[in-house]
Amino acid sequence: MSEAAIIGVGHSVFGTRRDVNIPELCWESMKKALESANLEPKDIEFFVVGNLGIWSSELAVPSIMAEYADLAPKGSMRVEAACATGSAAIRVGYTAIKSGLADIVLVLGVEKMQESPNPNVIELIGRFGSYFWEFENFGLTFPGYYALHASAYMMKYGATEEDLAKVAIKAHYYGAKNPFAQFRKEIDVATVMKGPYVAWPLKLFDCSPITDGSACIILASDKKVKEMGVEEKVWILAQGVGTGTANLSKREDFTSLASARYAAEQAYKLAKIEDPAKELDGANVHDCFTIAEIMAYEDLGFCKRGEGYKLAREGQTYIGGKIPVNVDGGLKAKGHPIGATGVSMAVEAYKQLLRKADKGRQADIKNGRWLAHNIGGTGHYAYVTIYGLERR
Amino acid sequence: MEIKEAIEKMGFPIIPDEKSGAWQWFDVRELKLRYILSVEGIKKFYEGLKEGKLLATKCKCGRIFFPPQKDCPSCKKSEMEWIELKKEGVLETLTVIHVRPTSFSHYDPYAVGIAKLDDGVRILAWYRGEPKLKPGQRVKVEIVKRKEGYLTYELVPI
């Protein structure tokens, strides 16, 4: 079976992108990915587009891009897995290469969330989960889902709102160093604590923003890597995938995401990782809300259950700490264009492992392994992907 | 600027963005969404609410489903018995939704909780009471009429 390597990456500026339409936004990252892989559109054998899209006008994004970027008549697929859409798109590209059906696959993640007014986006994003039993009847919002986890977690382990704030502060610290981030300004505890409640106990600065953006990677098989003599590449070593129940009320506890633990277990087994905090050089975790990052530390085994907030409190996930996490600003400060997020994490893994990250946010690369944890909904979908410099 | 005004001024439904000045085409085709969902398979649940009962389905194999489910994946049978839940349990988690969806904007900020009922199933519903979460908080389920005039259920501290 072939292995798959990322041989090119591209990333658009994330934020409010009223200056571009959907294909223009896609092309920003596609162009860079093609250039860095030294490929032309005609070389792409198959392409995958991760796009949730309910808030934007164009539904047939693969076709739009086939036209705009000369990819027609190549095969394509649009993929959706809520906020894990980008990783789901990578999954399709990865399996296409592993199975031998394609040797070069382009994976694009894109979201133009601001094609709809904010109230509509809030309304639509809250409908994810069990639409009927949770939204239609009780108006649960997306911050509300994670707030239910935050209050259960805080009650059980004694974590405080200040502990959650630490996650946001770190995100903004690194976001300020990332030219592609939506928020490039540092914040302090007081700023976070002053923010209004969105869904108690989560406040404004506990939440990731509504973002436009695109990210793109190009995957190649061993055969192609050899044939093209690609020097700069990062391999997909393993990927674990999990799914959670739609209704939160069908879950056993609210201090962790079972689907994420399941996905991590698979990924670690495939990549033969026993002590992730020691064997990885860093990670991107799904910090759509601050509590999500704290639960991710635990679900990924960076610390024991109930100790995630201590890692945040002690600053152990900055560069130089136990394990650097979200040193690109995370979803919180870099922005969270739903379909692009998982692909953006892959771009970051590539940059970190090849020591191409911006000044002040390059982690030490010793093991040559980086992890991406991408969650759809509130653990409705979970993808844990391990990237590495050495082929498995 | 309204779309009509924009058409008059710019000749098109184009409104420059307030911050960046970038031209934005305001869609003239507006869509209102309203879904039509089948509740035929769980209509007993609604008949139960009318009688003040909170009903769940129970398969012959003993598995209880709430929200009620018509089919049992354990034994692949669909011969469910409708059972009444005891309507008491322990509150496990809580939030207060301050930023509400537009379709809930006619409500004040509302608390949503999840409780584990003594029957073993969990239930998510609005929480009526002071929104404070403490371990072991007992709650009961009350069937009440909501603002829109139809029956629903709420969690109330005991």
Boltz contact constraints between the chains, C-beta under 6 A:
constraints:
  - contact:
      token1: [A, 18]
      token2: [B, 17]
      max_distance: 6.0
  - contact:
      token1: [A, 18]
      token2: [B, 20]
      max_distance: 6.0
  - contact:
      token1: [A, 18]
      token2: [B, 22]
      max_distance: 6.0
  - contact:
      token1: [A, 19]
      token2: [B, 22]
      max_distance: 6.0
  - contact:
      token1: [A, 119]
      token2: [B, 102]
      max_distance: 6.0
  - contact:
      token1: [A, 122]
      token2: [B, 101]
      max_distance: 6.0
  - contact:
      token1: [A, 123]
      token2: [B, 101]
      max_distance: 6.0
  - contact:
      token1: [A, 123]
      token2: [B, 102]
      max_distance: 6.0
  - contact:
      token1: [A, 126]
      token2: [B, 101]
      max_distance: 6.0
  - contact:
      token1: [A, 133]
      token2: [B, 67]
      max_distance: 6.0
  - contact:
      token1: [A, 138]
      token2: [B, 112]
      max_distance: 6.0
  - contact:
      token1: [A, 138]
      token2: [B, 126]
      max_distance: 6.0
  - contact:
      token1: [A, 139]
      token2: [B, 101]
      max_distance: 6.0
  - contact:
      token1: [A, 139]
      token2: [B, 104]
      max_distance: 6.0
  - contact:
      token1: [A, 140]
      token2: [B, 112]
      max_distance: 6.0
  - contact:
      token1: [A, 141]
      token2: [B, 97]
      max_distance: 6.0
  - contact:
      token1: [A, 144]
      token2: [B, 95]
      max_distance: 6.0
  - contact:
      token1: [A, 144]
      token2: [B, 97]
      max_distance: 6.0
  - contact:
      token1: [A, 147]
      token2: [B, 95]
      max_distance: 6.0
  - contact:
      token1: [A, 148]
      token2: [B, 93]
      max_distance: 6.0
  - contact:
      token1: [A, 148]
      token2: [B, 95]
      max_distance: 6.0
  - contact:
      token1: [A, 151]
      token2: [B, 93]
      max_distance: 6.0
  - contact:
      token1: [A, 151]
      token2: [B, 94]
      max_distance: 6.0
  - contact:
      token1: [A, 151]
      token2: [B, 133]
      max_distance: 6.0
  - contact:
      token1: [A, 152]
      token2: [B, 93]
      max_distance: 6.0
  - contact:
      token1: [A, 155]
      token2: [B, 133]
      max_distance: 6.0
  - contact:
      token1: [A, 197]
      token2: [B, 98]
      max_distance: 6.0
  - contact:
      token1: [A, 198]
      token2: [B, 98]
      max_distance: 6.0
  - contact:
      token1: [A, 198]
      token2: [B, 99]
      max_distance: 6.0
  - contact:
      token1: [A, 199]
      token2: [B, 95]
      max_distance: 6.0
  - contact:
      token1: [A, 199]
      token2: [B, 97]
      max_distance: 6.0
  - contact:
      token1: [A, 200]
      token2: [B, 95]
      max_distance: 6.0
  - contact:
      token1: [A, 200]
      token2: [B, 96]
      max_distance: 6.0
  - contact:
      token1: [A, 249]
      token2: [B, 114]
      max_distance: 6.0
  - contact:
      token1: [A, 249]
      token2: [B, 122]
      max_distance: 6.0
  - contact:
      token1: [A, 249]
      token2: [B, 123]
      max_distance: 6.0
  - contact:
      token1: [A, 249]
      token2: [B, 124]
      max_distance: 6.0
  - contact:
      token1: [A, 254]
      token2: [B, 93]
      max_distance: 6.0
